[in-house]
Amino acid sequence: MQIIFLNETPEYSGQELTLAFPVMVDGERVECMITAETLEDHYGAASTRLEDMVGAFSTHREHIEAATRRLLSETRAQCLVLRSGYVRFYEANLRN
């Protein structure tokens, strides 16, 4: 599975409280999302405001992409939402 992260600004959804970011998976564009809760719990977002969420995403983009890559690889998903519980599991397994 070839996974390429596109260097585009994530799109904010105030209704869903997520940021969507594009990924190319085996040549197809896939929109992945990360929740505000995940950005607050794990990546230091101070609030669900656009500026706070995008700032946390940008600062921790490498870690977010690594967790996304693993989840895409594990589930062979075509679309995914990166949630706090998965990131907690992913980070715990990095330490072991």
C-alpha atoms as one frame of an Amber mdcrd trajectory, in Angstrom:
protein
   0.000   0.000   0.000   1.501   3.305  -1.089   0.538   6.214   1.193   1.535
   9.779   0.339   0.518  12.753   2.477  -0.260  15.882   0.505   1.147  19.158
   1.792  -2.176  20.983   1.844  -3.799  23.019   4.579  -6.389  20.880   6.393
 -10.043  21.848   6.036 -11.965  22.733   9.195 -15.506  21.540   9.855 -17.071
  23.450  12.739 -20.170  21.275  12.552 -18.201  18.017  12.874 -15.318  19.528
  14.919 -12.744  17.909  12.661  -9.919  18.775  10.338  -9.862  16.947   7.007
  -6.551  16.338   5.292  -5.885  14.650   1.952  -3.842  11.487   1.490  -3.015
   9.618  -1.692  -3.530   5.877  -1.133  -2.419   3.717  -4.043  -2.902   6.665
  -6.391  -6.374   7.628  -5.140  -7.112  10.774  -3.165  -8.609   9.964   0.242
  -9.867  12.521   2.760  -8.852  11.587   6.278 -10.026  13.451   9.361  -8.794
  14.097  12.860 -11.186  15.093  15.628 -10.903  18.188  17.789 -10.875  15.888
  20.823  -7.783  14.118  19.490  -6.026  17.401  18.776  -6.850  18.631  22.290
  -6.042  15.375  24.120  -2.817  14.476  22.343  -1.484  17.405  20.346  -1.998
  20.477  22.524  -4.893  22.264  20.800  -6.166  24.820  23.317  -9.719  24.775
  21.935 -11.880  23.732  19.009 -11.270  27.072  17.280  -9.862  26.834  13.760
  -6.605  28.568  14.692  -5.937  26.260  17.650  -6.740  23.087  15.740  -4.699
  23.994  12.646  -1.799  25.129  14.845  -1.747  21.818  16.733  -2.049  19.894
  13.472   0.837  21.800  11.893   3.075  21.440  14.936   2.447  17.699  15.237
   1.864  16.850  11.584   4.633  14.226  11.517   3.100  12.327  14.465  -0.424
  12.638  13.065   0.706  11.330   9.689   2.514   8.399  11.324  -0.625   7.398
  13.258  -2.734   7.848  10.122  -0.331   5.735   8.052  -0.508   2.934  10.601
  -4.292   3.024  10.809  -4.648   3.052   7.017  -2.225   0.129   6.752  -3.921
  -1.873   9.495  -7.462  -1.438   8.247  -6.843  -0.874   4.530  -9.418   1.883
   4.963 -10.329   4.211   2.158 -11.474   6.913   4.545 -10.770   7.278   8.207
 -11.265   9.425  11.259  -8.326   9.596  13.627  -9.845   9.508  17.126  -8.338
   9.988  20.546  -8.660   6.333  21.577  -6.670   5.119  18.589  -3.933   7.707
  19.125  -3.706   6.677  22.797  -3.323   3.034  21.706  -0.821   3.946  18.967
   1.335   6.040  21.319   1.292   3.352  24.023   2.523   0.760  21.557   5.323
   3.038  20.354   6.792   2.982  23.857   6.735  -0.827  24.141
